[in-house]
Amino acid sequence: MEWVNWSGSQRCAPARYLAPRTRRELAQAIVDGPAPVRVVGAGHSFSGGVPTEGTLISLDHLSRVLDADAATGLVRVETGIRLKALSAELHARGLAMPNLGDIDAQSLAGALSTGTHGTGTRFPNLAGQVVELELVLADGSERTIAGGEALRAARVSLGALGVIVAATIRCVPAFRLRIVDRPEPLGEVLDTLQVRADEHDHFEFWSFPHSEIALVRTLDETEDARSVPGRARRYASDVLMDNHAFRALSEVARRFPGQIPRLNRVMAGAASQRERVDWSYRIFASPRLVRFEEMEYALPRETAVDAVRAAKAALERHPVSFPIELRFSAGDDALLSPAHDRASTFVAVHVFRSMAYEPAFRDVEAALSAFGGRPHWGKRSFLTATDLAALYPRWDAFQAFRRELDPDGRFANAWLRNVLG
């Protein structure tokens, strides 16, 4: 078989592809299959975390909610579950994830392992909600990690320590969010950026290269009743305008790159204000039907304005028809979290999947590295282990756990050897 990721840029032909239904089958697949052994979820990562010529394992059959305690908010769940399905299961139990990103197709294992995050200055990444992890190791044995330095290593582990088969996560009572989307002058947004980020539960914006408009999104918890447009209106705005019309303009940009500055201003100018109230998991995620390549960097929060301006200047030297995205995150203590030990802003850039991305991404990476940026593990980056080691103060501590749990490098594919050594 050939495996291909969501964007079409990562692929492999593993010697064995297995979808175990039990932990025993999983352990056998890890021990008996040719190395390197890697795990695949939804394929929504842009980095090379999945490709292997050895054994590729899907956890799709290991996707049950095993236990949920509404009183404590602790939920034990198999990590093959997709975030969308997990949210629905939690909602049926009166619970919710406190924060999510804007795509919910990923598996829980993949989201945790790469440091996937949403936005909000008070909220860490999804791995920050983990209180316990259950791993199947390279020798087929099981290890439950319930705290201390080991958990800090395992929460964001890139699949380098073992296969995360289950996680216990801390959830909150189900809640509703009010989402407001509106265009505003980019300069005004940047001038008041830090205040805006703190004023709202969740804040983010997008801004196209060659445009001085920011498309601002705020999400705030509310007790108000659900208030959503009808199905036809939602389809018109979320699918026809945000996806199909955007894809059509992106195809024009691909064919006529000289027109990108004008097209970007047209797309930014077409934005209008929208507002709705719904359950949180229905608000956090949006349909993403236009495929792209992505790079994202976590930077010290105080550098946010300068980082956006630097990324924008870099992109404007290249034919890029997708907007810059800016989000915020609380710091956390996971050893390899891009937000390790610092409140962070995340700056993401995207290129339409049928267009060359590397020249623009290299320029952006150079610009954001100057601010002490750390790349998102699930997105594109050109840094190696030598570069990355200098960015993480607890790098050696993670490497010690890696040597302990996978001494023979059974889980180390080419990408992992490149970024971890």
N, C-alpha and C positions, 0 to 999 in steps of 0.2 A: 504494500500500500504506500501511497504518498500522503504525508500530512502537510497541510498548508494553513498558515494562520489567517486571521480575519482580514488583514490588509493585503495578503497575497505575497508578502516580501520575505517571509520565513517559511522554509519547507524542509522536509527530510523524508528519507525512505528507510525506516527502521527495520532491523532484521526481524524483530518480533513486536507485535502490537497486541496488548492484552487489556481486558476490561474485567478485572476480578470482581466477584460478587461477595466475597468474604475476606476477613483479615488473613485467614490462612492461605487463601489463594493469592492474596497480595504478597504475603511474605515469600511464597514459593516463586512468584514471578520475579521478585527482586533478587533472590538467591540464584535461581536457575537461568535467568535470562542473560544474554551477552551484555556487557557494559559498553558505554555508559547507560545507566538506567535513569530515565527522566519521566516526569509526570506531566500530562496535558490536561488542561481544563477546557475553557471555551476558546482558547487561542487568541485572546484579546491583547496579549502582550506584543510589543513591537521588537523587543530585544530577542536575543538568541537563547533564551532560557529553556526552550523545549527541544529543538532539533537534536537528534541522536541517530547514529548508525547502529546503535545497539538495541535496547529495549525501551519501548514507549508504553506507558501505562496510563489508562484512563480510570478515573475514580467515579465515573458517572453512576455506577450501581451502588456506590457507597455514599448515599445522599439523604439519609434519614435524620430527622430530629429525634434524638435519643431520649432527651429529658428536658423539661422546661419548668422552671419554678417561678410563677408569677410574683410571688412574695419577694424573692431576692433578685429577680431579673436574670438569674443565671440559666443559660441554655447550653446544653451539650448537643453537638450536632456533628454528623459526618461531613467531611470537608469537600466531598465531591458535589455538594449541593450548589446550585447557582444562586447568586444573590437575589435574583427576582423571586425564585421559589422560596428561599429562606424568608424573605420579607413577608410573603403571603402566609407562610406557616406561622411566623411570629404574630402577625396581625390577628389570625384566627385565635390566638391565645392571649390577645390583649397586650401584646408587646411589640417593640420596634427596635431597630438599630438606632442609636442616637445620631448617627451621621452616615451618609453614603455619598459615593461619587455620582456623576451624571450618567454612568453606564452601569446597568445591573445584570449584564449577561455573564460576567465572570464567575468562575467557581470560587467558593470561599477559600480553598487552599491557595489558589493563584493570587487572589486579592491580598491575603495575609502575607504570603511569601515575598511579594514584590513591594510591599509598603503602600498599597493603594489607599487613597484618601479622598475626602470630600473637601468642603471649605467651611471655615468657621474658626475664629481665633481661639475659642475655648475647647475645640475638639481635636484630639489626636487622630492619627490614621486608624484604619479599621483594626490593625493589629494591636493598637492600644487598648482595645476592649477585651483582649484575650487574658484569661486567668489560668488556663491550663491547656496543654497540648498533648496529644497522643501520637507518637511517632512509631513507624516500623523502620528499623535500621537496616544497614547494608547486610548484616548477617541474618536477617529475618526475625530478630528479637524485637520486642516492643518496649518502649520507654515512655512513661508518663512524666511530663515536666510541669511542675505545679508552682514554680516560683523561683526567686533568686536570680543569680547570674545566668543560669541555664535557660530560664524562660526569656530573659532579655536577649539571649543569643538566638533562640528558636523562633521568636515571633516574626521576625523578618529575616528569613534564612536562605532565600533563593533556591530552595530545594537541595541545599548542599549538605544538610545534616541527616536527612532521612525523609520518608514520605509521611506528611502530616495526614493522618487518617481521621482524626476527630479533634474538635476544639470545644472548650467551654468559654463562652463569651458573655460579657455583662451587657444586658439589654435594659431598656427603659419602658415604662408604660406607653402604649400607643398614643400618638399625638398628631395633631393637624398642623399644617404649615400654610402661611399665606405667602405666595410667590408673586413678586412684582418684577416685570421686565420693562425696561424703558431706555431709550437712547438719551445720552447726555454728552455735552462737550468733554472730550478727553482731558483737556487741561484742567477743567474744574474738578473732575473726578480725581485726578492725580494730586491736585492741591489739597484735597480733603480726604485722601485715601485712608490714612490710618484711623481717623475718626469714624469714617463710614464702616470700616472693618469691625470696629468695636461696638458700634451702635446696633448692629444687626446680628442675629444668631448665625446667619450664613450670608456671606457677601462674595461676589465675584463679578468680573466683567470680561468682555471680549472687545478687541479693537483691531480692525483691519490695517495692514500696512497701507500707507498712502492716504489714510483717512484720519480725521481729527474727531471722530465720534466714538464714544464708548457705549457698548450695549451692556447696561448694568442690570444685574440680577440680585435681588434681596429675598431672603427666606426667613420668616420669623414665626415662632410658635404662636398659635392662637387658639382660643376657645370657641371661635366663631364656627358656625355650621359650614359644611361643605358647600362650595359655590364654584361650579365648574361649567364651562360652555358645553353645549350639546355635542353629540358625537360628530355631526357633520362639520361644525365649526372647529372642533379640535383637529379633525382630519385636515381641514383646510390650512390651519396655522402650523400644526406640528409636523405634518407629513408633506403636504403640497408645497408650502412656502419654505419651511425650515430644511426640508430635505430635497424634494424633487426640483424645485426652482433653483436651489443652491447648487445641486448637481449640474443642472443645465448651464448655469453661469460658470461653474468650474470647468466644464468641458469647453466652453468658449475661451476661457482663460488659457487652457492647455493648448488650444489651436492657435490662439493669437496672444502670445505672452506680452507683446507690446501694449496691449489694451488693459493689462491687469490694474494699473493705478486707477483708471477710470471705472472699471468694473467693480473694484473694491469700494470706491466711493458710492457707486450705485447701490451695492448690497448694504452698506452701512446706512445709507439714507432711506432705505426701504423699511427699516425697523420701526415698529410702533409699540406703544405701551400695551401690556397685557397684565391681567391680574386674575388669580384664582385661589381658592382654598380647598385643600384636600388632605387626606391622610399622608403622612410624611413620605412613605416609600413611593407613593404615586407622584409626589412632587420632585423628589430628589432626582429621579431618573428621567431621561428624555430619549425619544427615538433617535438613533444615530444610523442612518441608512446610507450616508455618503462616506465612502471609505478613504482613508488617509494614512500617512505615516506621521508619527508624533515624537517629539523630544520634549522633555519636561525637566526643569531644574528646581531644586529646593534651595532657597537662599535665606540668609538672615532677614527677618521681617523688616528691619529698619532700612534695608537696601531696596525695597519694593519699587519705589518710583524710579530710581536710577536704573534698576534692572529692566523695567518695562521699556524705558526709553532706549536703553542699549540694545535690547532684543529687536525693537521696532526699527532702529536704524540699520541693524544687520540685515533684517528681512527685506528692507526696501532696496537693498543692493541685488536682490534676486527676484525671479518671477514666482512670487508666492501669493496665492489667492485666498488663503485661509487666515482667520484672525489669530492674534495672540490671545491667550487666556491667562487670567490671573486669579489665583485662589490663596487662601490662608490656612494655616494649621497650627495647632498648639505643638510644643515640643514634646518629646517622649524619651524613654530610656532604652529602647531597643537598640542593640549595638550597631546594627546596620541600617537603621531607619534613616532616610534622608533628612528627617527632622530631628535627629538625635541631639538632645540637650540644647535645643534652641527653638524659640518660636520662629515659624518659617512662613515665607511667601513662596508660592509655586508659580513659575512662569512656564507656560507650555506653548509650543509652536507646532504647526501642522502644515503638511504639504499634501495636496491631492495625490492619491496613490499612483496615478499614471504619469506623474511628473517627477523629475530628478529632485531628490531631497538632500543629498549629501552636501553639496556646496553651501546651501543655506544653513543647514544644521551645524556644520563645522564653524561657520562664522558666529552663529548664536552661541555655540558651546564655548568658543574662545571669549566672547563678551561676558557670558555669565560666570565662567570660571574665575574671572577677575574679581568677582564679588564673594568668592568662597563657596560657589554653588556646588551642590551634589546632585548627580543625575538620578532620576527616578529609575528604579531597577527594571521596570516593565516597559520602558520607553527607549528610544534610540540614544546611543552615546558612543563616543569613540575613545573613551578613557580606558586605560589598562589598570591592572592591579597596582602597579607602581604609582600611578596618579591617584588612585582611589585611596590607597593606604594613608596618604597624607591628609585626607579629608575626614577620617574617622578616628577620634581619639581612642576608641576601644577596639580597633582593628585586630590587634594581636590577641585580645581575649576571645574574639569570635574565632580566629584561626585555631586557637587551642581547642575549642569545642569541636571544630570541624575535624581536627586530627583525631580527637577522641572517638567521635561517633562514626566517622567514615575514613578510617585510617588508610585504606587502599584507594580512595578516590573513586569508588564505584558510581557515585552520582555525578561525577565531574565530566560534563560534556565540554566541547571546545570553548563555548562562551564562558562557562564557569571558570575554566582554567585561565581564560584571558582576564576576567575581572577580579578573580580571587587569587590567582597564582597557582 
